[in-house]
């Protein structure tokens, strides 16, 4: 999978996206919107993503009862963060501005994710 291309497509799909990362097999591929400052260091982001991988594994345990998880979202005081699975064990992580239409952004990202999951 071309993670750099995925990051570019996602970052370019909405101006309210601050950050996009794809975490797969312990590797982080990410892009930050130019002119936007990071709230977390790269190490903090990697730690957060490794914890998110664990949470996704937990969510998968209830598939037979409530269905497959599509995405997870958290609202913080400064940003929204959304995780979306991609590939076998990978996750897409985005951070948006609080003024973002997060549901609209998620729909755009799900279309991108679906395009790459079919390959």
BADOTOR-385051 format. One record per residue: x, y, z of N, C-alpha, C, O, CB in turn; residue in one letter. Coordinates in pm, whole numbers, plus 50000, padded with zeros to 5 digits. Glycine has a CB too. Layout:
BEGIN
XYZXYZXYZXYZXYZa
...
END
This chain:
BEGIN
500834988250000500005000050000500885012550000501915012950068499054999950121x
500485022349925501235034849917500725044450025499815052350000501115041149775x
501315043650142500845051450256500995066450235500155074250280501585047350381x
502065070650168502265084850142501135090350056500625101350081503625087350074x
500745082849954499645087049866498335087749944497545096949924499515077349747x
498085078050032496875077950113496855090350203495835097250212496795065050199x
497975093250268498055105050354497775117850274497035126550320499445105950422x
498365118950155498145130850072496675132250033496105143150043499005130149946x
496055121249990494645121749950493755126050066492865134350049494185108149898x
494005120450182493175123850298493395138350339492435145550363493495114450417x
494635142550347494935156350387494305166350290493855177050330496455158650396x
494285162750162493755171750060492235171250047491665179449976494365168449929x
491575162050114490115160750097489345171150178488155173250152489665146850136x
489975177550276489275187750355490285196750425491245191950485488325181150459x
490075209850416490995219650476490985219450628491895224950691490645233450428x
489995213250689489895212950835490705201350896490785200251018488435211850876x
491285192950812492135182150862493505188050893494165193650805492245170350758x
493935186651017495235191851061496355181851035497465185450998495185195251209x
496025169051056497045158551060496415145551009495245142751035497635156751204x
497205137850938496795124250902498005115150917499125118650880496235123750756x
497755103250971498795093150984498215079450953497045076750980499415093351126x
499045071050897498675057050878499685048950956500895049950934498645053050724x
499175040951046500025032751132499775018251095498655013251107499725035251285x
500825011451050500674997551008501974990151037503064994851006500304996650858x
501834978551096502974970051128504064977651205505254975851179503564964251000x
503644986151299504584993351384505235005351319506095011651381505624984151428x
504855008651197505445020151126504395031051111503225028251085505985015950988x
504825043551128503945055051114504335063050991505485067150976503985063851240x
503355065050904503505073550786502555085150808501355082850826503205065750649x
503045097550808502145108450842502465121250769503545123150713502185110950990x
501475130250771501605143450710500855153450797499805150350854501045143550562x
501415165250807500805176250881500475187250782501245189850690501755181450995x
499335193550800498995204850713500035215850732500355219450845497555210150745x
500555221250622501545232050633500965243850711499805247650694501995236750493x
501805249550797501405261050876500675257651006500325266651083500545269750795x
500445244651031499745240251152500785234151245501665226751202498605229951118x
500685237351373501655231851468501115219151533499905217651553502015242251576x
502035210051566501685197651635501375200351781502005208751845502815187451623x
500385193151832500135193351976500935182152044501325183452160498635191752006x
501175171251971501895159752027503195157651952503305160851834501035146952020x
504185152352022505435148551955505165135851873504135129351889506585146252059x
506085132451788505945120151709505865108051801505075098951778507135118651610x
506695107951906506695096752001505345095452071504845084452090507805098552105x
504755106852110503435106652174502365101552077501465094152117503065120652225x
502465105551951501525100851850501665085851830500655078851823501745108251717x
502885080851821503105066451804502565058551923501965047951906504605063451784x
502775063652043502245057052162500725056752159500105046552188502745064152290x
500135067952123498685068752114498145058852011497125052352034498245083052079x
498825057751898498385048451794498555033951836497715025551803499145050951666x
499615030751907499775016951952498665013352050498195001952051501165014852019x
498245022952131497115020652222495805019352143494925011452179497005032052326x
495665027152036494465026451953494365012751884493265007551867494475037651848x
495505007051844495504993651784494924983651883494134974951845496944989451741x
495314984752008494774975952112493264977852127492534968052137495474978752247x
492814990352128491374992852140490604987252021489494982152039491105007852151x
491184987951901490514982051784490424966951798489414961051760491264985751655x
491454960751851491404946151873490274942751970489594932751952492774940951927x
490084950952071489004948852167487644950552099486734942652123489134958652285x
487504960752015486244963051944485874951151855484704947651842486334975751860x
486874945051795486624933851703486034921651774485464912851709487904929951633x
486174921051905485654909551979484124909351984483544899052016486204909652121x
483484920451953482024921051958481384921151819480184923851807481594933352035x
482154918251715481634918651578480394909951562479424914151499482714914151480x
480404897951618479274888951599477994894151664476894889851629479614875251655x
478124903251758476944908251829476464921951778475264924151766477244909251975x
477404931051749476984944551710477524948851574477264960051530477414954451814x
478264940251509478784943451376480204948651379480784951151485477904953451309x
480734950051260482114954451241482264969251274481444977351229482574951651096x
483284973051353483494987351381483964994551255484794989451180484524989151495x
483415006451232483725014151112484765025051143485745026451070482445020451053x
484535032551249485485042751292485225046151438484175042751493485385055551203x
486185052751500486035057551637486455072151640487405076151572486875048951739x
485725080151719486015094351725486045099051870485265094651954484965102451644x
486975107951896487045114352029487145129352008487845134151918488255108952114x
486445136752093486535151252091487355155552212487075151852325485115157952092x
488375163452184489225169152287488955184252294488185189552214490735166252259x
489555190852387489355205352398489885213052278489405223952248490035210452523x
490875207452208491495214652097491215208451960491295215451859492965215352118x
490905195551953490765188651825489755177151835489365173051944492125183251778x
489345172251717488725159051706489795149551658490645153351577487475159251609x
489765137051708490645126551654489775114951613488885110751686491715121951759x
490045109851493489265098751438490225087751397491265090451336488395103351316x
489885075251431490655063751383489745055151298488575052951329491245055551503x
490325050251188489615042051090490555030651052491715033151018489175050550963x
490085018151056490965007151018491265007250867490435011550787490344993751058x
492445002550832492805000850691493724988850681494614987050764493495013650633x
493524980750581494354968850564494084958850674493044959350739495834972450562x
495034949850696494864939350796494844944450939493894941851013495944929450782x
495884951650978495984956151116496284971051125496624976051232497054948351190x
496164978151014496524992251012495405001351057494234997451060496954996050876x
495775013551092494815023851131495165036951063496335040651051494785025551284x
494135043951021494275057850978493915066351099492905063751166493345061150852x
494715076251128494415085751234494355099551172495265103551100495485085251349x
493275106851200493225120751157492925129351279492285125051375492155122851046x
493405141651272493045151851370492475163551291493045167651190494295156251458x
491355168851339490715180051270490545191851365490685190551486489355175851213x
490255203151306489885214851384488515212251447487745204151396489865227751295x
488215218951556486925217251621485765222451535484625218151552486915224451756x
486055231551444485025237051357484695227851239483835231051157485455250651305x
485375216651229485205207551115483855200451117483285198051223486315197151114x
483365197250998482215188450982482785174250985483065168350880481385191550847x
482955168851104483665156251120482965144751048483625136350987483815152851269x
481645144151055480935133350987481135133950836481285123550771479435134051020x
481145145850779481425147250636482835143050602483065136550500481195161650592x
483785146750686485175142750665485315127550673485985121350591486105149650768x
484685121550773484745106950787484205100250662484785090450615483965102250912x
483095105250607482535099350485483555099950370483695090250296481245106750444x
484265111150357485285112450252486425102450275486905096150181485845126950249x
486835101150400487955092050431487535077550412488335069450366488445094350575x
486305074250446485825060550424485845057050276486115045550239484415058750481x
485545066750190485615064350045487055061850002487315053049920485035076249968x
487995069350057489425067350026489875053850080490555046250011490295078850085x
489515050850205489875038150267489355026450185490075016650164489345037350410x
488115027450139487495016750061488255014649929488435003249885486005020050033x
488675025349868489435024449742490725016549761491095008649674489745038449688x
491405018749872492675011949896492484997949955493354989349940493545020249987x
491364995650022491124982550079490764972349973490944960249992490024983350183x
490234977149858489844968249749491054963049673490994952449610488914975349652x
492164970349679493364966349603494074954749667495094950149616494334977849589x
END
